[in-house]
């Protein structure tokens, strides 16, 4: 099939309008059906829940920020959280004077707010705030983890054509060999989020924790200039090598957790790293391209299938990227994908995403596996069940956990305590 320029232009006009309207209607309907609403903007609501889940003692800050956000305005979100981040960091500096530990939670909050300020900026790669805010979040986080009973240790590990970056958190300073959990994120979140969402709870339960990032993820994308790679074992293997050389790691009890799109990355990495002995997928991710495709109307997917890159990209640019009436979820989803996969073409983004499927690797997973299924997940809807069903059909040792109620959002945003009870409780029995 080939569409002429005239037809493509006409279709672009129809799709631009109908797609924006459909995205807005879909997002509003999803928000209305979910249990926790802090903002009428669904994407803003989700990000607010992430902050609320990570910072339960900062609910006042987050609710106050939610009250002044302008729906569908990335500028509003950016500036609101930038002001909050700067004020919170200043408060932490004052609180740290008598005792640095006194400022720990405030530094953690400032770091979160700087990440929030950055979140919707990635449509303009040249925006210096992408780096300024990341410098702020890193500085605040480093000051927070320096006050932990065992300070967090930042590490950089040579890999194949890049460096794996990570942070190691020990339970204590002894050389006793302990079970250890490696945590990875996915499409957008940082290793700092990994600590706040799951790592701190794991340490409380007696786990050493290592959070890592690779190409496409925040630190490596910024400072090494690399987009996502599907073969994430290249990121994980240097980290496992590093752990194996430590005296405080029980390599027979080494677990890997993947959060969000990390549900694919972790499955892929564990399939090719036999030293991983248990795997948590939260949520299970079956096919990354299918998740992106699900937001497009059939007419647009026909243009993609026909190989019409110029027409496809022009429609996306007009209908979403440069269309202020498109939903914040649609605009951010494309902006973030282009940034994280390091391409200026949505057509190329879909081509790259086609490599991120677990269908052909599950047969390699011969370890206990936990699959989280957030029943109201709108990012990878239904995909956790596809992963689980295939693992069952292959007679794998797999456990499914359905997250409902306040924990039913993607990755249990806003209710990490519930997800940690389930996932870390399961890990107690995995070895």
C-alpha positions in Angstrom: 0.0 0.0 0.0 1.3 3.5 -0.8 -0.5 6.8 0.1 0.1 9.8 -2.1 1.2 13.0 -0.5 -2.3 14.5 -1.0 -4.0 11.5 0.7 -1.4 11.5 3.4 -2.0 15.2 4.1 -5.7 14.6 4.3 -5.3 11.6 6.5 -2.9 13.6 8.7 -5.6 16.2 9.3 -8.2 13.6 10.3 -5.8 11.6 12.4 -4.3 14.7 14.1 -7.8 15.7 15.3 -9.3 12.3 16.0 -6.2 10.9 17.6 -5.8 13.8 20.0 -9.5 13.6 20.9 -9.3 9.8 21.3 -6.2 10.0 23.5 -7.8 12.6 25.7 -11.0 10.6 26.1 -9.2 7.4 26.7 -7.0 8.9 29.4 -9.9 10.7 31.1 -11.9 7.5 31.2 -9.0 5.5 32.6 -8.5 8.1 35.3 -12.1 8.1 36.2 -12.0 4.3 36.8 -8.9 4.3 39.0 -8.8 4.6 42.7 -6.4 7.5 43.3 -6.8 10.8 41.5 -4.6 13.8 42.4 -4.8 15.6 39.1 -7.4 15.7 36.2 -4.4 15.2 33.9 -3.8 11.4 33.8 -0.1 11.6 33.1 0.4 14.2 35.7 -1.6 12.1 38.1 0.6 9.1 37.5 3.8 11.1 38.2 2.3 12.6 41.3 1.6 9.1 42.6 5.1 8.0 41.9 6.4 10.9 44.1 3.7 10.2 46.8 4.7 6.5 46.8 8.4 7.3 47.2 7.9 10.1 49.7 5.1 9.3 52.1 6.2 11.9 54.6 6.1 14.6 51.8 2.4 14.2 51.0 1.8 17.9 51.9 4.4 19.1 49.3 3.0 16.8 46.6 -0.7 17.7 47.2 0.2 21.4 47.2 2.0 21.0 43.9 -0.9 19.1 42.5 -3.2 21.9 43.3 -1.4 24.5 41.2 -0.6 22.3 38.1 -2.2 23.4 34.8 -3.6 20.4 33.0 -1.7 19.4 29.9 1.0 22.1 30.5 4.5 20.5 30.7 5.9 24.0 31.5 3.6 24.1 34.6 4.8 20.7 35.8 8.4 21.6 35.2 8.4 24.9 36.9 6.3 23.8 39.8 8.6 21.0 40.7 11.7 23.0 40.0 10.7 25.7 42.5 9.8 22.9 45.0 13.1 21.1 44.4 15.2 24.3 45.0 13.3 25.1 48.2 13.5 21.6 49.5 17.2 21.3 48.8 17.8 24.6 50.6 15.8 23.3 53.6 18.0 20.2 53.6 21.2 22.2 53.6 19.9 24.0 56.7 18.7 20.8 58.4 22.1 19.2 57.8 24.1 21.7 59.9 23.5 20.1 63.3 23.5 16.6 61.9 23.5 15.4 58.3 21.2 12.5 59.2 18.6 15.1 60.2 18.4 16.1 56.5 18.3 12.6 54.9 14.6 12.5 54.0 14.7 16.1 52.9 17.6 15.4 50.5 15.7 12.4 49.2 12.6 14.6 48.6 14.7 17.3 46.8 16.2 14.6 44.5 12.7 13.3 43.7 11.5 16.8 42.9 14.4 17.5 40.6 13.6 14.3 38.7 10.0 15.4 38.5 11.0 18.8 37.1 13.0 17.1 34.4 10.4 14.5 33.5 8.5 16.3 30.7 11.6 18.1 29.2 12.8 15.5 26.8 11.0 16.8 23.7 13.8 19.3 23.3 17.2 17.5 23.6 19.1 20.7 23.7 17.3 22.1 26.8 20.1 22.7 29.3 17.6 22.0 32.2 17.8 18.3 31.3 21.3 18.4 32.6 20.9 21.1 35.3 18.1 19.3 37.0 19.9 16.0 36.8 22.9 17.5 38.4 20.6 18.7 41.2 18.9 15.4 41.7 22.2 13.5 41.8 23.8 16.0 44.3 20.8 15.7 46.6 20.6 12.0 46.3 24.3 11.6 47.0 24.0 13.7 50.1 21.1 11.5 51.3 22.8 8.1 50.7 25.9 9.4 52.4 23.9 9.5 55.7 22.7 5.9 55.5 24.1 3.5 58.2 26.2 2.1 55.3 26.6 4.9 52.8 25.6 4.0 49.2 28.5 3.3 46.9 28.4 4.7 43.3 30.1 2.4 40.8 31.0 2.6 37.1 31.7 -0.7 35.3 33.2 -1.2 31.8 30.8 -3.0 29.5 30.7 -3.6 25.7 31.0 -0.2 24.2 29.6 1.7 27.3 29.8 1.8 31.1 27.2 0.2 33.4 26.5 2.7 36.2 25.1 1.7 39.5 24.9 2.2 43.2 25.5 -0.5 45.8 23.8 -0.6 49.2 25.0 -3.0 51.9 23.0 -4.1 54.9 25.9 -3.6 57.2 29.7 -3.4 57.1 30.3 -7.1 57.8 31.7 -9.5 55.3 28.9 -12.0 56.0 27.6 -13.3 52.7 24.1 -12.1 52.2 21.4 -12.5 49.6 21.5 -9.6 47.1 18.9 -8.0 44.9 19.8 -6.2 41.6 17.1 -3.7 40.5 16.6 -2.2 37.0 14.1 0.3 35.7 12.8 0.8 32.2 11.5 3.4 29.8 12.1 6.5 31.9 12.8 6.0 35.6 16.3 6.3 37.2 18.3 4.0 39.5 17.5 6.5 42.3 13.8 5.6 41.8 14.8 1.9 42.1 16.2 2.6 45.6 13.2 4.6 46.7 10.5 2.3 45.3 12.0 -1.1 46.2 15.6 -0.9 47.3 15.1 0.7 50.7 12.5 -1.9 51.6 14.7 -4.7 50.5 17.6 -3.5 52.7 15.2 -3.4 55.7 14.5 -7.1 55.1 18.2 -8.1 55.0 19.1 -7.8 51.3 22.1 -6.1 49.9 20.9 -4.1 46.9 22.5 -3.0 43.6 20.7 -0.6 41.3 22.0 -0.3 37.8 21.4 1.7 34.5 22.5 1.0 30.9 22.0 2.6 27.5 18.7 4.5 27.1 18.3 5.0 30.8 18.8 8.4 32.5 22.5 8.7 33.4 23.8 6.7 30.5 21.6 8.4 28.0 22.7 11.9 29.2 26.4 11.4 29.8 27.3 8.6 27.4 24.9 9.6 24.7 23.5 6.1 24.1 19.9 4.9 23.4 18.3 1.7 24.5 19.7 -1.7 23.5 17.5 -4.9 23.6 20.3 -7.2 24.8 20.4 -5.9 28.3 22.5 -8.8 29.5 25.4 -6.6 28.3 24.4 -4.2 31.1 23.9 -6.8 33.8 26.9 -9.1 33.3 29.5 -6.6 34.4 27.4 -5.8 37.5 27.2 -9.5 38.4 30.9 -9.9 37.8 31.5 -7.0 40.2 29.2 -8.6 42.8 31.0 -12.0 42.5 34.3 -10.4 43.5 32.9 -9.0 46.7 33.1 -10.9 50.0 29.6 -10.0 51.3 27.5 -11.5 48.5 25.9 -14.9 48.6 25.9 -15.7 44.9 23.6 -18.7 45.4 20.9 -16.1 46.4 21.2 -13.5 43.7 17.9 -12.1 42.5 17.0 -9.6 39.7 14.0 -7.3 39.7 12.8 -5.4 36.6 10.3 -2.5 37.1 8.1 -1.2 34.3 9.8 -1.8 30.9 12.5 -3.3 33.1 10.1 -6.3 33.0 11.4 -7.0 29.5 15.0 -5.9 30.2 15.3 -8.1 33.3 13.7 -11.1 31.6 16.1 -10.8 28.7 19.2 -10.3 30.9 18.3 -13.2 33.2 17.9 -15.5 30.2 21.6 -15.0 29.4 23.0 -14.6 32.8 22.8 -17.9 34.6 24.1 -16.5 37.9 20.7 -14.9 38.5 18.8 -17.4 40.7 15.3 -15.6 41.0 13.5 -13.1 38.9 10.9 -10.5 39.6 9.0 -8.9 36.7 6.9 -5.9 37.8 5.0 -5.8 35.6 5.4 -8.5 33.1 6.2 -7.0 29.6 5.5 -9.1 26.6 6.1 -6.8 23.6 7.3 -3.1 23.8 6.3 -2.3 20.3 2.8 -3.6 20.9 2.4 -1.2 23.8 3.4 1.8 21.6 1.2 0.6 18.7 -1.8 0.3 21.0 -2.1 4.1 21.2 -2.3 4.5 17.4 -5.4 4.4 15.2 -5.5 1.6 12.5 -5.0 4.1 9.6 -1.7 5.2 11.1 -0.5 1.6 11.7 -1.3 0.9 8.0 1.0 3.7 7.0 3.8 2.3 9.2 3.3 -1.2 7.8 3.5 0.1 4.3 7.0 1.5 5.1 6.0 5.1 4.5 8.4 6.6 7.1 8.2 10.3 5.9 4.4 10.2 6.0 4.2 8.4 9.3 6.6 10.7 11.0 4.9 13.8 9.6 1.5 12.6 11.0 3.0 11.9 14.4 4.8 15.2 14.5 1.6 17.1 13.5 -0.8 15.0 15.5 1.1 14.5 18.8 4.6 16.0 19.2 3.7 19.5 18.0 0.0 19.4 18.9 -0.8 21.1 22.2 -4.3 19.6 22.2 -2.9 16.0 22.3 -3.0 14.4 25.7 0.0 14.8 27.9 0.4 11.0 28.0 0.6 10.8 24.2 3.0 13.7 23.9 5.2 12.6 26.7 5.2 8.9 25.5 6.6 9.9 22.1 9.0 12.5 23.4 10.4 10.1 25.9 10.7 7.3 23.4 12.6 9.4 20.9 14.9 10.6 23.7 15.5 7.2 25.3 15.9 5.3 22.0 18.0 8.2 20.6 16.1 8.8 17.4 14.2 11.8 15.9 11.9 9.5 14.0 8.8 7.8 15.6 8.9 5.3 12.7 12.5 4.3 13.7 11.4 4.2 17.3 8.8 1.5 16.4 11.4 -0.3 14.4 13.8 -0.4 17.3 11.0 -1.4 19.8 10.2 -4.4 17.7 13.3 -6.1 19.1 11.9 -5.9 22.7 9.8 -9.1 22.9 10.1 -11.9 25.5 8.3 -14.5 23.4 11.5 -16.1 22.1 13.5 -16.1 25.3 11.2 -17.4 28.0 12.3 -21.0 27.3 15.7 -20.0 28.7 14.3 -19.0 32.1 14.8 -21.9 34.4 14.6 -20.1 37.7 11.7 -19.0 40.0 9.8 -16.1 38.5 7.4 -13.6 40.0 5.1 -11.8 37.5 3.3 -8.8 38.8 0.0 -7.9 37.1 -1.4 -4.5 37.8 -5.0 -4.9 36.7 -5.4 -1.2 35.8 -2.1 -0.9 33.9 -2.6 1.4 31.0 1.1 1.2 29.8 1.3 -2.5 29.1 -2.3 -3.6 29.4 -2.8 -7.3 29.5 0.9 -8.0 28.8 1.7 -9.5 32.2 -0.9 -12.2 31.6 0.7 -13.0 28.2 4.1 -13.4 29.9 2.6 -15.5 32.7 0.6 -17.7 30.3 3.6 -18.5 28.2 5.7 -19.4 31.2 2.9 -21.7 32.5 2.7 -23.3 29.0 6.4 -24.0 29.2 6.1 -25.5 32.7 8.2 -22.8 34.3 8.3 -22.1 38.1 6.2 -19.0 37.9 4.0 -17.1 40.4 1.4 -14.6 39.3 0.3 -11.8 41.7 -2.6 -9.6 40.7 -2.4 -6.0 42.1 -5.8 -4.5 42.7 -7.3 -1.4 44.4 -4.8 1.4 45.1 -1.9 -0.9 43.9 -3.6 -1.5 40.5 -1.7 1.2 38.6 1.3 0.5 36.4 4.1 -0.6 38.8 1.8 0.1 41.7 2.5 3.8 41.5 1.4 5.4 44.8 1.4 2.1 46.7 4.9 0.7 46.7 4.4 -0.7 50.2 1.9 -3.2 48.9 4.1 -4.2 45.9 7.1 -4.6 48.2 5.2 -6.8 50.6 4.2 -9.0 47.7 7.5 -9.1 45.8 9.9 -9.2 48.7 7.7 -11.7 50.5 7.8 -14.0 47.5 11.6 -13.7 47.3 11.8 -15.0 50.9 10.6 -18.4 49.5 12.3 -18.3 46.1 15.6 -19.9 47.0 
